[in-house]
Each structure stands twice: as C-alpha cells, then as structure tokens.
Amino acid sequence: TSWLPPMVSEGGAVQAIFADSREPRVALAALGAKAGAAAKRLILRTQNGGAFWDDVTANLPGTSAQGVTADVASGTIYAALDTG
C-alpha cells in the first residue's frame, strides 16, 4: 500500500530508500540536508510501515547519502556516502 513520510525536523528530501521484500513493513530511508540548514543527513528506519521512523544515523559523517541498503539476515545497514 502506501508509506507515511518520515516526520523529522532535521532531514531534507529522501535521497534513497530500501524496503525489505520479505517484510514490507520494514524500510530504510536516506535523507539529504534540508535547504538552508546545517549539513545534517539522516538514515531512518521504520519497522511498522512508516508509522514511526527511528534515527539510526549514529556517527556517520555529515555528508550526503546517495544510497542505502541492508543485509537483513545480519542486521547490517550499508549507506553510500559522498565520502565513501
């Protein structure tokens, strides 16, 4: 069906999204910086179809994320950043 957008004040537009094909309620979203704001980028996760989004950015550098994917079996998230 449809997703609810992440409701966070720090992030900008969604640059990339990963959805688990076996569990469609689980997804990751890479957000760019909001226009005119500090260079804050976010990696968000939902486990309930977008009703709630958790910030899983941790200590990633403040560069643009161009892609996001995950290894569901191990629980590992991979983010493609401008810095590598």
C-alpha positions as CSV (number, residue, x, y, z in Angstrom):
1,T,0.0,0.0,0.0
2,S,1.4,3.4,0.8
3,W,4.0,4.7,3.2
4,L,3.7,7.6,5.7
5,P,6.6,10.1,5.2
6,P,9.2,10.4,8.0
7,M,8.3,13.3,10.3
8,V,11.7,14.7,11.4
9,S,12.7,18.3,11.5
10,E,16.4,17.8,10.8
11,G,16.4,16.0,7.4
12,G,15.6,17.1,3.9
13,A,14.3,15.1,0.9
14,V,14.6,11.3,0.7
15,Q,17.6,10.5,-1.4
16,A,17.3,6.7,-1.4
17,I,15.0,4.0,0.2
18,F,15.4,0.3,0.9
19,A,12.4,-1.9,1.5
20,D,12.7,-5.5,2.7
21,S,10.9,-7.6,0.1
22,R,10.2,-10.3,2.7
23,E,8.8,-7.9,5.3
24,P,7.2,-4.9,3.6
25,R,6.7,-3.0,6.8
26,V,10.5,-2.7,7.3
27,A,12.4,0.1,5.3
28,L,15.3,2.4,5.5
29,A,15.4,6.0,4.1
30,A,18.5,8.2,3.5
31,L,17.6,11.9,3.9
32,G,19.6,14.7,2.5
33,A,20.2,18.1,4.2
34,K,17.2,20.4,4.4
35,A,17.6,23.5,2.2
36,G,19.2,26.4,4.1
37,A,20.0,24.2,7.1
38,A,23.2,22.8,8.6
39,A,24.6,19.7,6.7
40,K,22.7,17.2,8.8
41,R,21.9,14.0,6.9
42,L,19.9,11.1,8.4
43,I,19.4,7.4,8.0
44,L,16.0,6.5,9.2
45,R,14.4,3.1,9.8
46,T,10.8,2.0,10.1
47,Q,9.6,-1.4,11.3
48,N,5.9,-0.7,11.1
49,G,5.1,0.5,7.6
50,G,6.1,4.1,8.2
51,A,4.0,4.8,11.3
52,F,7.2,5.6,13.3
53,W,10.7,6.3,12.0
54,D,13.8,5.8,14.1
55,D,17.1,7.7,13.5
56,V,19.8,5.1,13.0
57,T,22.4,7.6,11.8
58,A,24.8,7.0,14.7
59,N,28.2,8.5,14.0
60,L,28.1,8.8,10.2
61,P,29.8,11.9,8.8
62,G,27.6,14.8,7.7
63,T,27.9,14.2,4.0
64,S,25.2,13.3,1.5
65,A,23.9,9.8,1.4
66,Q,23.3,8.7,-2.1
67,G,22.1,5.2,-1.3
68,V,21.1,2.8,1.5
69,T,20.6,-0.9,1.7
70,A,20.8,-3.6,4.3
71,D,21.7,-7.3,4.9
72,V,18.5,-8.3,6.7
73,A,20.0,-11.6,8.0
74,S,22.8,-9.9,9.9
75,G,21.0,-6.6,10.6
76,T,23.8,-4.6,8.9
77,I,22.9,-1.3,7.2
78,Y,25.1,0.0,4.3
79,A,25.0,3.7,3.4
80,A,26.6,5.1,0.2
81,L,28.0,8.5,1.2
82,D,29.8,11.2,-0.8
83,T,32.8,10.5,1.4
84,G,32.8,6.7,0.7
